[in-house]
C-alpha cells in the first residue's frame, strides 16, 4: 500500500469501501453491492448478484446476466429462460422492396436497398386538387415550342390560369408529382435537340420552374407516373425500354430502375400508392399493359391489354382505378377512347367512356374523383380545351375549360393523383 510498484498482494477479509477504487491488473470480485454509476464496465469474468445499474452497461467476456440467462460472446449465443429481449441482428440483407411490420414502432416499413423506411400516409386537408400542365408544341408559328405552365382546379369547372414557365421550352417530356412538388424530365425542340434536364415547381404556389437535377440521358417521348415519394419516367424514342426514377423530395439526378418488357415511345402511365401501370406506345400501336412495384426496382411485368392498341395517349388514376385516354390507333387514326383497369388486379382494360373530341398527344392529370384530359391535336387543329371524366362512374366525358395556349405533346401532373398516400 502506498507504492507505485507493489511486490506483494493485499487480501482483505472484510468489506472494502472506496469512492474511487482502481484495480491494476487482473482483479476478481465475487459480489457487487450498490452500484449507482450511469455507466458500468465489467472487464473479464465477473458475476453480479446484488445492486442496480441504470444507463449503459458494457460487457466483455463471459457474464451471467441472471439466473438461467447466459451471455457468452454475442446475441447469437444468448440463451434465455426468463423475459429478455434483444433486437434481431443478421448479416443477411433483405431484397429491395421487402415489407415488414415493425412491432416496436407500430408501423409498416419497406427496405430501399440501404435502410428500412416507414410507409407514409396522409390525411387530405382539402386544400389540394390542382393540376399543372407544361410545355408542348403550339404549332404556330412553325416549330413554336412553348415553356408555358398552366394550372386547373380539378374540383371546379373553369379555364386554365398561367402558373409560370419551364426552364426551357420543349415538348414530349415525362411528368410526375407528389402532393407538394410537380416535375418534368427530358424533352425535345426541333430539329433534333434533346434535353436531360428535370424541372420542378411547388404546386401550391405559382412561379417559374427550378432545376431539379439531370436525367441519365437526354431523351424525349417518355411517359411518367409516381407515388408519394418516387417519380418514374419510362420509355422514349426511338423505342426505349428504360425505366428511371427520382426521389421527389430530394433534388438530384435520376437513377436506373429497370427495363420495360418492350420498348415504347409515346406511352402513358398512372399509379396507385404501390403499383404503376404502363400502357400504349409506338411502334406497332402497343396494346400490352405492364406493371411495376414503385417502392422496389426491377423490370416490368405483364398486366393485360388495352381495349385498343395506340400511342400518343395520356393516363390518370385514383388509388384503385387507372384510365388511358385518347391517342392514335391504326383505325381510327385519332381516338376518343377511354378505358380503365383495376390497378390492384391483373387483367385486360375495360371500356370506360368517350372523350368529347378525338385527341392525339393530350395531357392528363387527376384527383381521387375526377380525371382531366386536356389539349392535344385533333384531325384539323391543335386544342386547348379540356374534358373531365368521373373516375367513380365513368361514362361520356364533360366539357371542363380551356388552357391558356393551344398545344400538344405537353405533360401534366397533379397534387392529388392515385399514387399519393402510399410510399
Secondary structure, 3 states (H helix, E strand, C coil): CCCCCCCCCCCCCCCCCCCCCCCCCCCCCCCCCCCCCCEEEECCCEECCCCCCCCEEEECCCEEEECCEEECCCHHHCECCCCCCCCCCCCCCCCCCCEEEECCCCEEEEECCCCEEECCCCCCCCCCCEEEEECCECCCCCCCECCEEEEEECCCCCCCEEEEECCCCCECCEEEECCCEEEEECCEECCCEECCEEEEEECCCCCCCEEEEECCCCCCCCEEEECCCEEEEECCCCCCCEEEEEECCCCCCCEEEEECCCCCECCEEEECCCEEEEECCECCCCCEEEEEECCCCCCCEEEEECCCCCECCEEEECCCEEEEECCECCCCCCCCEEEEEECCCCCCCEEEEECCCCCECCEEEECCCEEEEEEEECCCCEEEEEEEEECCCCCCCEEEEECCCCCECCEEEECCCCCCCCC
